[in-house]
Amino acid sequence: MKYFIFACFLLISSAAFADCTLYVPQNCAYKGSSLSTSGDKSPGYVVEYDCQQPDGMIVKYMDWDFSITKYFGLGRFSVPRKTIFKEWKKDSIELSC
């Protein structure tokens, strides 16, 4: 039992201090974003990113990322404290934690 508690502590502490990187499309003006733990029964995070393209069209991108701590029901404790936005050449987003 003590090994299980220790393993849970390691998972939470390593995830809680980890930074996430969100790769976003180039030439897209930032309008807003959100990161959700997506409820108790889902083992992942949902991220939404809103941006305005050069032609004026506003696009909402979404991505989902699996979390082992969420799988064990400890997602609220392991939510990343910081998300770094980096541009890339694809027309999509990708969350990397």
N, C-alpha and C positions, 0 to 999 in steps of 0.2 A: 504494500500500500504506500509506503514512504517513497518508493521509486516512481510510482504513478504521480504522486503529488509533486515530486521533484521535476519530473518530465513536464508536467503542466506548467510549473513555474518557469522552466527554461523556454518553453514555447511562447508563453505570454511575454516574458521579459525581452526575448529576442525580437518579437514582432512589434512590441510597443515602442521600441526605440528605433525601429527601421524607418527609413524614408521611402516613400513611393515616388516613382517617376511616371508622369503621364506624358506620352508622346502625342503631339498634336500636329495637325496639318500646318504647313507654311502658308503665309499670305492670308491668314484668317484672323481677323480682329477679335480678341477675347471679349465675350459678353457675360459669361457666368459659368459656374460649374458646381457640381455637388457630388459628394461621396456618401453612399448609403450602405449600412450593414445589411440591408435587404431582408430584415426579419430574422426571427429566431430559428426557423427551420431551413434556411438556406446557407450552405457552406461557402459563401463568397461575398464579395463587395461589388456594388454596382456604382459606376461612375458615369456622370453626364457632363458633357462639355458643349457649351453654346458659343458659336462664333459667327461673325459676319464676313462673308466672302467679298472680294473686291467688286463684284457686280451688284452688291447690296443684299443678296440673298442670305438669310440667317439659317444656319444648319445646327441641329442638335445631334451630337454624336454620343453613343453609349458603348460601354464596354463592361465586362464582368471578369472578375479575378477570383480564383479559388483561394481559400485560406484554411489551413489545417486547424488553426485554433477555433475558427468559426464552426468547423465540422464537429468539434467537441463541445460547442455551446459557449465558448469563451470569447466571442467576437467583440463584445463591447469593451473588453479589456485590452484587445490587441489592435484597435483601430490606429492606423499610422498617424503620427503627430505632425508630419509635414509631407506635402506633395510638391514635387518639383516639376514644372512644365518645361518640356523641351520640344523644339520643332523638328519635324522630319518630313520627308518628301512624299509620304503616302497620304491618300485622302481618307484617313481613318484615324482613330485614336487607339492607344494601347496602354493599359495600366500595368506597371511592373513594380511589384513590392518585394 
